Amino acid sequence: MTADPDISRQIPAPQVLGVLALELSDDSTPARDALGQQAAGELAKLLGRDLGALVPGVRELDLSFAAAHFDPAELLRPGWPVHRRLDELRVRAPQSGQGPRIIAFGADAAGAVPLPFQSDAQLAGGRLRVLPYLFVGEPAATEAVAAHMESMLLDLGMAQADTALCAQEAFGARIEHARYLTLHDLLAMTAMQYRNQGLDPLWDVLETALLAPESEAWLDAPPEPLLRHVDGEVRIAMLAPEDWRRRCASDESDDGRLAKGFAMYEARQRQLSAVLQAHGVPVVFVHVAPEQDPVAALR
């Protein structure tokens, strides 16, 4: 599993993409999905202050912030769509006076969350919720900030206590830790989490889908399911029980163990598919004809 993925080639320069990561208490669920405009602005100012103290160069850049929380997988998707939408809204925001801006987006006056910042209810419930931010400005200054943040934010990016308290009260959730991460940091942390969850074999395919969607990648390591990333989608080979046995359990003869093994194989396929789809990667199940080479079926 790659621990240091290159995310820069997928980010239009010069920009710095990151998140405010909120680690919730085990039994805590946020009361609100997004903050109203006033609360969003207050939290954005605290974020700018905190990051300005850590990396002074950010004070020279525009800060755009969405005061809406997501599962990490919703931000780690091909093309980084939430951050891209945040940038589109930044471009449309009016310029009042000179100098850097702090632009916050949240719920509207009626409390409704605009579509770009509506989180997926099926991905709710995790302890880690992330709020996207974006810095952009003069190219050399932005690049310097990006390099500085990549070098130190993961280790030193704890939010100040009043920022964490503001987020806790505004979202109505008990927060154990609040910290700032670059999108690169979030991707590396997700890679480590997936390794600990037994999803290490999937990472090369997922990383390719995120960072090099034009490239090809395979998971071809029995007894794992057979996957191929190509043309911006992942194809999963669907095997009949006898073909699965030849590929993954050729030495097994007990019918009970074979039935259990095939059921576990199908469950693993569903698990890998669910992870990919949570990251916005299209999945296509390819039914392999009896005795057909499954690798050839995915080509």
Rosetta silent file (secondary structure, phi, psi, omega in degrees, C-alpha in Angstrom):
SEQUENCE: MTADPDISRQIPAPQVLGVLALELSDDSTPARDALGQQAAGELAKLLGRDLGALVPGVRELDLSFAAAHFDPAELLRPGWPVHRRLDELRVRAPQSGQGPRIIAFGADAAGAVPLPFQSDAQLAGGRLRVLPYLFVGEPAATEAVAAHMESMLLDLGMAQADTALCAQEAFGARIEHARYLTLHDLLAMTAMQYRNQGLDPLWDVLETALLAPESEAWLDAPPEPLLRHVDGEVRIAMLAPEDWRRRCASDESDDGRLAKGFAMYEARQRQLSAVLQAHGVPVVFVHVAPEQDPVAALR
SCORE:     score description
SCORE:     0.000 S_00000001
   1 L     0.000  131.767  179.721    0.000    0.000    0.000 S_00000001
   2 L   -75.822  124.952 -177.909    1.351    3.407   -0.973 S_00000001
   3 L   -92.757  -13.819 -175.099    1.711    5.612    2.114 S_00000001
   4 L  -132.186   67.948 -176.015    2.643    8.805    0.259 S_00000001
   5 L   -67.789  147.532  179.252    0.337    9.209   -2.763 S_00000001
   6 L   -90.473  103.851 -177.953    0.967   12.043   -5.201 S_00000001
   7 L   -94.175  -13.377 -169.339   -2.187   14.089   -5.174 S_00000001
   8 H   -63.726  -33.469 -175.785   -0.724   17.222   -6.730 S_00000001
   9 H   -70.758  -11.879  178.621   -1.253   16.205  -10.342 S_00000001
  10 H   -99.868    3.405 -178.745   -5.012   16.063   -9.713 S_00000001
  11 L  -113.520  119.619  176.288   -5.227   19.594   -8.247 S_00000001
  12 L   -60.486  121.554 -179.398   -5.319   22.588  -10.605 S_00000001
  13 L   -76.491  151.195   -5.257   -2.412   24.778   -9.497 S_00000001
  14 L  -101.637  120.071  178.398   -2.116   26.870   -7.522 S_00000001
  15 E  -143.931  156.078  172.618   -4.463   25.662   -4.789 S_00000001
  16 E  -123.487  116.223 -178.817   -4.232   24.124   -1.349 S_00000001
  17 E  -104.627  135.167 -179.933   -6.982   21.610   -0.580 S_00000001
  18 E  -158.905 -173.743 -179.010   -7.623   20.433    2.958 S_00000001
  19 E  -143.250  151.318  161.981  -10.114   19.587    5.675 S_00000001
  20 E   -93.719  114.445 -175.106  -11.002   20.390    9.237 S_00000001
  21 E   -98.875  124.626 -179.703  -11.281   16.871   10.677 S_00000001
  22 E  -111.388  115.341  175.765  -13.601   16.347   13.644 S_00000001
  23 E   -93.285  115.357 -174.782  -13.212   13.138   15.619 S_00000001
  24 E   -87.239  157.028  170.608  -16.491   12.554   17.441 S_00000001
  25 L   -64.924  155.765 -173.856  -17.106   10.725   20.686 S_00000001
  26 L   -54.022  -39.190 -172.936  -18.293    7.152   20.227 S_00000001
  27 L  -104.000   20.438 -175.067  -21.918    7.905   21.084 S_00000001
  28 L  -106.786  134.814  174.979  -22.184   11.340   19.478 S_00000001
  29 L  -126.442  126.781 -178.874  -24.149   12.217   16.356 S_00000001
  30 L   -58.056  138.483  178.467  -24.133   15.791   15.003 S_00000001
  31 L   -77.566  -21.991 -177.327  -27.457   17.565   15.392 S_00000001
  32 L  -132.203  142.452  177.254  -26.859   19.581   12.197 S_00000001
  33 L   -82.849  -27.413 -179.409  -25.399   18.695    8.814 S_00000001
  34 E  -151.191  155.523 -178.834  -24.391   22.281    8.042 S_00000001
  35 L   -93.403  153.226  170.690  -24.209   25.608    9.845 S_00000001
  36 L   -66.465  169.337 -170.101  -26.143   28.760    9.107 S_00000001
  37 H   -61.897  -40.500 -178.556  -24.285   31.604    7.481 S_00000001
  38 H   -65.518  -47.797  179.617  -23.360   33.464   10.661 S_00000001
  39 H   -65.071  -37.163  177.677  -22.037   30.373   12.441 S_00000001
  40 H   -61.813  -43.059  178.659  -20.253   29.277    9.272 S_00000001
  41 H   -64.102  -39.779  178.763  -18.507   32.649    9.072 S_00000001
  42 H   -63.292  -44.308 -179.895  -17.438   32.506   12.718 S_00000001
  43 H   -67.299  -37.803  178.695  -15.947   29.034   12.305 S_00000001
  44 H   -62.622  -40.201  178.754  -14.210   30.055    9.071 S_00000001
  45 H   -64.034  -39.696  177.366  -12.553   33.020   10.805 S_00000001
  46 H   -66.109  -39.762  177.186  -11.249   30.744   13.560 S_00000001
  47 H   -60.864  -46.153  178.588   -9.943   28.317   10.949 S_00000001
  48 H   -61.283  -40.425  178.287   -8.146   31.149    9.168 S_00000001
  49 H   -63.032  -47.300 -177.784   -6.679   32.378   12.439 S_00000001
  50 H   -61.312  -48.804 -177.104   -5.438   28.900   13.441 S_00000001
  51 H   -71.884  -29.032  175.131   -3.868   28.112   10.093 S_00000001
  52 H   -65.863  -32.967  176.397   -2.452   31.630    9.845 S_00000001
  53 H   -71.898  -35.186 -179.513   -0.594   31.024   13.111 S_00000001
  54 H   -78.039  -41.396 -177.210    0.758   27.695   11.856 S_00000001
  55 L  -134.164   89.189 -172.675    1.564   28.834    8.309 S_00000001
  56 H   -53.347  -28.624 -177.972    1.681   32.646    8.144 S_00000001
  57 H   -61.689  -20.157 -178.888    1.618   32.657    4.349 S_00000001
  58 H   -67.129  -19.592 -179.745   -2.052   31.613    4.306 S_00000001
  59 H   -66.679  -15.537  179.054   -2.979   35.143    5.409 S_00000001
  60 H   -94.594    2.111 -175.369   -2.144   36.292    1.892 S_00000001
  61 L  -115.333  154.767  169.781   -4.524   33.807    0.252 S_00000001
  62 E   -68.557  136.615  174.215   -8.270   33.553   -0.217 S_00000001
  63 E  -112.961  123.073  172.076   -9.843   31.018    2.159 S_00000001
  64 E  -114.417  137.876 -171.768  -13.006   29.213    1.091 S_00000001
  65 E  -143.889  133.199  174.849  -14.699   26.955    3.629 S_00000001
  66 E  -104.780  115.229 -178.866  -17.788   24.765    3.614 S_00000001
  67 L   -85.588   57.744  178.265  -19.319   24.509    7.084 S_00000001
  68 E  -140.222  139.419 -173.682  -20.829   21.104    6.299 S_00000001
  69 L  -104.051  146.968 -175.488  -19.450   17.764    7.422 S_00000001
  70 E  -133.663  161.869  163.531  -18.838   14.669    5.310 S_00000001
  71 L   -72.147  144.161 -179.116  -17.515   11.156    5.571 S_00000001
  72 H   -52.803  -35.218 -178.284  -13.881   11.175    4.333 S_00000001
  73 H   -62.071  -25.891 -179.213  -14.823    8.965    1.367 S_00000001
  74 H   -72.250  -24.281  176.960  -17.101   11.726    0.056 S_00000001
  75 H   -92.410  -25.484 -179.344  -14.135   14.064   -0.326 S_00000001
  76 L   -95.108   75.165 -179.472  -11.734   11.406   -1.614 S_00000001
  77 L  -132.214  154.845 -177.682  -13.382   10.876   -4.973 S_00000001
  78 L   -52.656  127.797 -179.922  -12.048   11.142   -8.540 S_00000001
  79 L    82.534   -1.135  178.976  -11.578   14.793   -9.409 S_00000001
  80 L    49.329   61.908 -168.915  -12.182   15.881   -5.770 S_00000001
  81 H   -63.500  -34.763 -179.499  -15.738   17.059   -6.619 S_00000001
  82 H   -66.947  -44.855  177.397  -16.595   18.727   -3.292 S_00000001
  83 H   -65.973  -36.124  178.227  -13.447   20.850   -3.358 S_00000001
  84 H   -63.901  -40.414  178.250  -13.987   21.590   -7.042 S_00000001
  85 H   -66.915  -38.343  177.207  -17.493   22.826   -6.277 S_00000001
  86 H   -60.252  -39.735  178.902  -16.133   24.898   -3.401 S_00000001
  87 H   -68.633  -39.226  177.990  -13.713   26.532   -5.827 S_00000001
  88 H   -60.679  -41.230  178.589  -16.487   27.214   -8.351 S_00000001
  89 H   -68.705  -34.450  176.317  -18.475   29.011   -5.652 S_00000001
  90 H   -60.897  -43.780 -178.856  -15.359   30.963   -4.635 S_00000001
  91 H   -61.170  -34.449 -177.798  -14.954   32.242   -8.189 S_00000001
  92 H   -82.395  -15.274 -176.234  -18.571   33.460   -8.168 S_00000001
  93 L   -67.804  139.663 -178.879  -18.330   35.161   -4.775 S_00000001
  94 L   -67.452  149.189  176.185  -18.270   38.984   -4.961 S_00000001
  95 L   -96.129  118.805  178.695  -15.051   40.843   -4.245 S_00000001
  96 L  -113.445  106.131 -178.238  -15.507   43.477   -1.548 S_00000001
  97 L    79.247 -165.848 -177.958  -12.481   45.687   -1.250 S_00000001
  98 L  -106.668  162.709  174.620   -8.895   44.614   -1.656 S_00000001
  99 L    94.982  173.786 -177.589   -6.918   41.804   -0.092 S_00000001
 100 L   -63.338  151.471 -179.808   -7.560   38.173    0.760 S_00000001
 101 L  -113.991  152.566  165.262  -11.095   36.989    1.472 S_00000001
 102 E  -114.181  116.241 -173.882  -12.610   34.515    3.899 S_00000001
 103 E  -119.120  118.949 -177.577  -15.638   32.975    2.187 S_00000001
 104 E  -114.383  139.982  177.728  -17.874   30.603    4.155 S_00000001
 105 E  -124.137  139.867  179.437  -20.704   28.464    2.811 S_00000001
 106 L  -155.369 -149.303  178.639  -23.339   26.694    4.870 S_00000001
 107 L   -73.177  155.487  178.247  -27.082   26.192    5.150 S_00000001
 108 L   -80.423 -176.780 -174.698  -29.433   28.759    3.679 S_00000001
 109 L   -61.712  -26.330  179.870  -31.773   31.021    5.669 S_00000001
 110 L   -87.952    0.317  179.874  -34.382   28.255    5.808 S_00000001
 111 L    88.648    2.025  179.836  -31.861   25.783    7.203 S_00000001
 112 L   -81.511  143.587  179.280  -31.605   23.769    3.992 S_00000001
 113 L   -91.823  124.312  179.430  -28.205   22.493    2.926 S_00000001
 114 L   -62.634  150.809 -171.877  -27.383   23.338   -0.716 S_00000001
 115 H   -52.255  -41.099 -177.754  -26.855   20.315   -2.946 S_00000001
 116 H   -60.910  -23.213 -174.063  -23.054   20.576   -3.301 S_00000001
 117 H  -116.426   23.144  173.456  -22.684   20.242    0.455 S_00000001
 118 L   -86.658  119.226  179.528  -25.316   17.611    1.224 S_00000001
 119 L   -79.146  159.868 -179.028  -23.586   14.605    2.752 S_00000001
 120 L   -80.831  118.058 -178.794  -24.625   11.036    1.958 S_00000001
 121 H   -61.889  -27.158  179.546  -26.890    9.704    4.706 S_00000001
 122 H   -70.916  -17.241  179.162  -25.686    6.164    3.937 S_00000001
 123 H  -105.482    9.508  177.216  -22.171    7.197    4.959 S_00000001
 124 L   -76.602  162.711  175.227  -23.209    8.892    8.183 S_00000001
 125 L   105.423  -13.662  177.583  -22.353    7.421   11.560 S_00000001
 126 L   -74.361  157.757 -178.817  -18.577    7.325   11.380 S_00000001
 127 L   -75.004  -24.022 -177.804  -16.513    8.913   14.127 S_00000001
 128 E  -104.490  120.588  175.656  -14.499   11.061   11.713 S_00000001
 129 E  -120.320  141.782 -173.504  -16.292   13.876    9.901 S_00000001
 130 E  -126.918  141.578 -179.841  -14.458   16.305    7.636 S_00000001
 131 E  -117.640  124.809 -172.722  -15.191   19.863    6.502 S_00000001
 132 E   -80.202  142.715  170.620  -13.479   21.041    3.291 S_00000001
 133 E  -133.435  162.035 -175.599  -11.386   24.188    2.951 S_00000001
 134 E  -147.319  129.856  172.600   -9.485   25.675    0.040 S_00000001
 135 E  -111.767  138.620  177.810   -6.719   28.286   -0.189 S_00000001
 136 E  -151.214  145.511  179.822   -5.915   30.021   -3.463 S_00000001
 137 L  -177.133 -152.046  179.941   -3.932   33.084   -4.431 S_00000001
 138 L   -57.983  134.361 -169.347   -0.808   34.281   -6.177 S_00000001
 139 H   -52.906  -50.568 -176.350    0.961   31.194   -7.591 S_00000001
 140 H   -63.360  -41.881  179.704    4.332   31.449   -5.834 S_00000001
 141 H   -65.707  -40.400  179.846    2.737   32.245   -2.469 S_00000001
 142 H   -66.078  -42.057  179.109    0.215   29.426   -2.827 S_00000001
 143 H   -63.970  -38.032  178.165    2.879   26.914   -3.759 S_00000001
 144 H   -65.543  -42.134  177.571    4.967   27.939   -0.750 S_00000001
 145 H   -63.069  -43.841 -179.418    1.973   27.510    1.557 S_00000001
 146 H   -58.731  -46.089 -179.811    1.183   24.128    0.028 S_00000001
 147 H   -63.457  -41.456 -179.589    4.722   22.874    0.605 S_00000001
 148 H   -65.276  -44.508 -178.231    4.763   24.169    4.182 S_00000001
 149 H   -66.658  -38.710  178.565    1.404   22.634    5.052 S_00000001
 150 H   -64.607  -29.666 -175.075    2.333   19.266    3.558 S_00000001
 151 H   -82.698  -20.248 -171.606    5.499   19.182    5.622 S_00000001
 152 H  -137.384  -14.840 -170.379    4.012   19.928    9.040 S_00000001
 153 H   -66.708  -37.734 -178.103    0.229   19.970    9.239 S_00000001
 154 H   -60.309  -36.438 -178.249   -0.238   16.268    9.945 S_00000001
 155 H   -87.823  -30.925 -169.807    1.974   16.500   13.028 S_00000001
 156 H  -119.781    7.750 -169.413    1.158   20.014   14.236 S_00000001
 157 L   -89.990   33.392  175.967   -2.279   20.812   12.900 S_00000001
 158 E   -68.567  135.982  176.022   -4.413   20.578   16.035 S_00000001
 159 L   -71.086  152.580  176.311   -7.167   23.197   16.093 S_00000001
 160 L   -66.554  157.483 -174.516   -7.199   25.680   18.949 S_00000001
 161 H   -60.525  -39.610 -178.548   -9.477   24.885   21.871 S_00000001
 162 H   -70.873  -26.823  175.035  -11.943   27.680   21.113 S_00000001
 163 H   -68.516  -45.839  178.193  -12.199   26.485   17.492 S_00000001
 164 H   -61.981  -40.090  179.768  -13.024   22.948   18.618 S_00000001
 165 H   -67.172  -39.484  177.781  -15.544   24.307   21.105 S_00000001
 166 H   -60.797  -46.179  179.073  -17.148   26.500   18.440 S_00000001
 167 H   -64.027  -40.882 -179.127  -17.535   23.499   16.125 S_00000001
 168 H   -61.716  -46.925 -178.844  -18.862   21.337   18.955 S_00000001
 169 H   -71.105  -37.692 -176.034  -21.532   23.841   19.958 S_00000001
 170 H   -70.087  -40.558 -178.407  -22.449   24.792   16.403 S_00000001
 171 H   -89.359  -12.010 -179.568  -22.892   21.229   15.141 S_00000001
 172 L    68.275   46.490 -178.907  -24.322   19.867   18.392 S_00000001
 173 L  -142.356  146.155  175.975  -21.832   17.008   18.695 S_00000001
 174 L   -81.740  121.097 -175.480  -19.231   15.975   21.277 S_00000001
 175 E  -110.387  125.130  177.581  -15.827   16.353   19.659 S_00000001
 176 E   -84.883  -39.506 -179.687  -12.769   14.600   21.052 S_00000001
 177 E  -144.490  143.616  173.218  -10.239   16.060   18.617 S_00000001
 178 E  -131.343  126.440 -176.234  -10.286   18.729   15.924 S_00000001
 179 E  -147.082  159.548  179.585   -7.357   19.032   13.569 S_00000001
 180 E  -100.962  137.812  178.614   -6.373   20.419   10.193 S_00000001
 181 E  -135.595  149.159  164.128   -5.218   18.157    7.374 S_00000001
 182 E   -78.257  165.039  176.832   -4.316   18.601    3.751 S_00000001
 183 H   -63.616  -32.828  174.726   -6.210   16.388    1.347 S_00000001
 184 H   -59.774  -45.143  178.576   -2.927   14.528    0.896 S_00000001
 185 H   -61.268  -43.465 -178.506   -2.848   13.864    4.657 S_00000001
 186 H   -63.439  -38.754  178.623   -6.436   12.617    4.611 S_00000001
 187 H   -65.882  -42.766  178.861   -5.660   10.218    1.776 S_00000001
 188 H   -64.867  -39.422  177.520   -2.608    8.848    3.596 S_00000001
 189 H   -65.560  -37.610  177.997   -4.635    8.405    6.803 S_00000001
 190 H   -65.933  -39.605  176.727   -7.344    6.587    4.858 S_00000001
 191 H   -59.097  -43.880  179.215   -4.741    4.271    3.357 S_00000001
 192 H   -65.310  -42.015  178.719   -3.527    3.394    6.848 S_00000001
 193 H   -61.241  -43.539 -179.262   -7.089    2.877    8.106 S_00000001
 194 H   -66.663  -35.670  175.693   -7.890    0.552    5.226 S_00000001
 195 H   -59.464  -44.700 -179.205   -4.732   -1.414    5.875 S_00000001
 196 H   -67.626  -22.369  179.717   -5.848   -1.938    9.477 S_00000001
 197 L   -94.365    8.746  178.857   -9.284   -3.044    8.251 S_00000001
 198 L    79.355   18.812 -178.370   -7.891   -5.704    5.930 S_00000001
 199 L  -103.573   13.666 -179.420   -8.490   -3.677    2.765 S_00000001
 200 H   -52.016  -42.614 -178.062   -4.834   -3.366    1.801 S_00000001
 201 H   -60.483  -25.973 -177.302   -5.266   -5.468   -1.396 S_00000001
 202 H   -80.221  -18.911 -165.305   -7.804   -2.964   -2.742 S_00000001
 203 H   -62.240  -41.694 -178.564   -5.682    0.145   -2.244 S_00000001
 204 H   -58.922  -39.359  178.881   -3.681    0.099   -5.484 S_00000001
 205 H   -67.748  -46.572 -179.421   -6.910   -0.071   -7.479 S_00000001
 206 H   -65.234  -42.656  179.987   -8.596    2.668   -5.450 S_00000001
 207 H   -62.169  -38.925  176.451   -5.529    4.893   -5.496 S_00000001
 208 H   -63.274  -42.551  179.258   -5.339    4.571   -9.276 S_00000001
 209 H   -60.984  -35.274 -177.555   -9.017    5.494   -9.572 S_00000001
 210 H   -82.541  -43.568 -169.919   -8.418    8.611   -7.465 S_00000001
 211 H  -101.478  -23.073 -178.537   -5.028    9.801   -8.661 S_00000001
 212 L  -144.132   64.062 -172.911   -4.669    8.424  -12.186 S_00000001
 213 L   -61.014  -16.456  177.546   -8.163    7.652  -13.494 S_00000001
 214 L   -84.028   -5.894 -175.293   -6.809    7.288  -17.025 S_00000001
 215 L   -96.717  168.166 -179.046   -4.533    4.428  -15.916 S_00000001
 216 L  -107.722  144.399  175.781   -5.105    0.705  -15.513 S_00000001
 217 E  -151.045  147.714 -178.456   -4.740   -1.318  -12.305 S_00000001
 218 E  -124.098  147.117  158.837   -5.541   -4.901  -11.310 S_00000001
 219 E  -111.931  103.999 -177.290   -6.270   -6.805   -8.159 S_00000001
 220 L  -134.118   76.735 -174.058   -5.287  -10.306   -9.249 S_00000001
 221 L  -146.326   77.328  179.257   -4.264  -12.128   -6.081 S_00000001
 222 L   -52.546  140.729   13.530   -6.365  -15.216   -5.282 S_00000001
 223 L   -89.596   13.220  176.997   -8.233  -15.797   -3.019 S_00000001
 224 L   -68.129  153.073  172.123   -9.142  -12.113   -3.378 S_00000001
 225 L   -58.127  156.177 -179.800  -11.783  -11.223   -5.989 S_00000001
 226 L   -93.941  122.193 -178.179  -10.466  -10.286   -9.410 S_00000001
 227 E  -129.501  148.621  173.504  -10.761   -6.549  -10.193 S_00000001
 228 E  -137.628  127.175  171.688   -9.599   -4.323  -13.017 S_00000001
 229 E   -95.462  125.406  178.633   -9.655   -0.523  -13.102 S_00000001
 230 E  -160.266  144.872  176.563   -9.937    0.801  -16.645 S_00000001
 231 L    55.818   35.175  175.958  -11.735    3.664  -18.386 S_00000001
 232 L    75.050   13.651  177.949  -12.643    5.283  -15.063 S_00000001
 233 E  -138.988  163.533  175.731  -14.505    2.262  -13.687 S_00000001
 234 E  -113.420  126.979  178.411  -13.715   -0.930  -11.795 S_00000001
 235 E  -102.609  131.694 -178.323  -14.815   -4.242  -13.268 S_00000001
 236 E  -116.254  126.742 -178.827  -15.311   -7.168  -10.895 S_00000001
 237 E   -76.999  126.064  176.413  -15.319  -10.742  -12.206 S_00000001
 238 E  -100.482  112.839 -174.661  -18.354  -12.758  -11.123 S_00000001
 239 L  -102.706  145.356  169.085  -17.403  -16.436  -11.016 S_00000001
 240 L   -72.106  156.995 -176.724  -19.568  -19.542  -10.848 S_00000001
 241 H   -52.555  -41.156 -177.441  -18.834  -21.756   -7.814 S_00000001
 242 H   -69.785  -37.641  177.387  -16.821  -24.280   -9.814 S_00000001
 243 H   -69.758  -36.542  174.950  -14.703  -21.610  -11.473 S_00000001
 244 H   -61.722  -41.668 -179.442  -14.129  -19.964   -8.090 S_00000001
 245 H   -60.977  -45.174 -179.577  -12.994  -23.337   -6.746 S_00000001
 246 H   -62.741  -35.508 -176.384  -10.457  -23.788   -9.561 S_00000001
 247 H   -82.096  -38.388 -166.987   -9.089  -20.282   -9.014 S_00000001
 248 H  -118.654  -17.398 -174.278   -9.156  -19.978   -5.230 S_00000001
 249 L  -146.125   48.284 -174.520   -9.626  -23.382   -3.572 S_00000001
 250 L   -65.675  -22.430 -178.004   -8.284  -26.039   -5.905 S_00000001
 251 L   -91.975   -3.081 -177.388   -6.993  -28.183   -3.005 S_00000001
 252 L   -92.253  137.793  179.756  -10.312  -28.205   -1.115 S_00000001
 253 L  -126.128  -11.062 -178.517  -12.731  -31.140   -1.500 S_00000001
 254 L   -77.779  123.351 -175.457  -15.121  -30.784    1.431 S_00000001
 255 H   -62.060  -39.681 -179.490  -18.488  -29.548    0.175 S_00000001
 256 H   -63.914  -45.971  179.375  -19.321  -27.724    3.390 S_00000001
 257 H   -67.284  -34.659  177.135  -16.045  -25.807    3.459 S_00000001
 258 H   -64.884  -43.552  179.584  -16.365  -25.034   -0.249 S_00000001
 259 H   -62.734  -42.681  179.030  -19.860  -23.620    0.235 S_00000001
 260 H   -65.612  -41.819  179.940  -18.684  -21.507    3.151 S_00000001
 261 H   -63.700  -39.783  179.408  -15.620  -20.341    1.240 S_00000001
 262 H   -68.173  -38.612  176.878  -17.654  -19.285   -1.782 S_00000001
 263 H   -62.486  -39.977  177.966  -20.104  -17.381    0.430 S_00000001
 264 H   -66.814  -36.572  177.919  -17.170  -15.552    2.035 S_00000001
 265 H   -62.875  -44.484  178.879  -15.784  -14.779   -1.421 S_00000001
 266 H   -65.243  -37.490  177.051  -19.090  -13.238   -2.501 S_00000001
 267 H   -64.176  -38.033  178.275  -19.227  -11.225    0.735 S_00000001
 268 H   -65.573  -40.018  176.185  -15.718   -9.937    0.017 S_00000001
 269 H   -58.410  -45.091 -179.964  -16.804   -8.862   -3.462 S_00000001
 270 H   -63.960  -39.138  179.616  -19.680   -6.899   -1.956 S_00000001
 271 H   -63.269  -48.128 -178.945  -17.358   -5.315    0.606 S_00000001
 272 H   -64.452  -39.288  177.693  -14.827   -4.161   -2.001 S_00000001
 273 H   -61.967  -43.191 -178.910  -17.608   -2.893   -4.240 S_00000001
 274 H   -62.972  -39.920  178.926  -19.134   -0.892   -1.378 S_00000001
 275 H   -64.396  -46.618  179.940  -15.790    0.762   -0.583 S_00000001
 276 H   -60.690  -44.157 -178.255  -15.209    1.721   -4.200 S_00000001
 277 H   -69.186  -31.826  174.840  -18.717    3.125   -4.596 S_00000001
 278 H   -61.293  -30.585  178.214  -18.381    5.106   -1.355 S_00000001
 279 L   -90.042   11.978  176.522  -15.429    6.806   -3.054 S_00000001
 280 L    73.827   20.139 -179.957  -17.525    7.557   -6.130 S_00000001
 281 L   -94.718  120.502  178.685  -15.824    4.948   -8.311 S_00000001
 282 L   -61.959  139.600 -179.536  -18.247    3.263  -10.741 S_00000001
 283 E  -121.891  133.100  177.220  -18.365   -0.535  -10.364 S_00000001
 284 E  -123.361  124.949  176.729  -19.408   -2.992  -13.076 S_00000001
 285 E   -90.438  124.744 -177.350  -19.953   -6.678  -12.302 S_00000001
 286 E  -108.745  115.238  178.352  -18.856   -8.868  -15.211 S_00000001
 287 E   -77.600  124.082 -177.190  -20.335  -12.376  -15.314 S_00000001
 288 L   -93.397  128.170  179.635  -17.679  -14.830  -16.433 S_00000001
 289 L   -64.643  150.176  179.114  -18.848  -17.716  -18.616 S_00000001
 290 L   -52.379  130.701  176.974  -18.146  -21.238  -17.257 S_00000001
 291 L    68.464    6.350  175.094  -14.499  -22.210  -17.752 S_00000001
 292 L   -78.196  145.696  175.129  -13.690  -18.843  -19.332 S_00000001
 293 L   -65.019  116.203 -176.167  -10.444  -17.182  -18.306 S_00000001
 294 H   -65.386  -30.607  177.158  -11.658  -14.502  -15.869 S_00000001
 295 H   -63.870  -43.641  178.534   -8.716  -12.211  -16.679 S_00000001
 296 H   -64.274  -33.121 -179.596   -9.676  -12.342  -20.356 S_00000001
 297 H   -65.898  -27.914 -179.262  -13.301  -11.627  -19.428 S_00000001
 298 L   -89.411   -5.831 -178.954  -12.293   -8.324  -17.832 S_00000001
 299 L   -81.805    0.000    0.000  -10.240   -7.123  -20.775 S_00000001
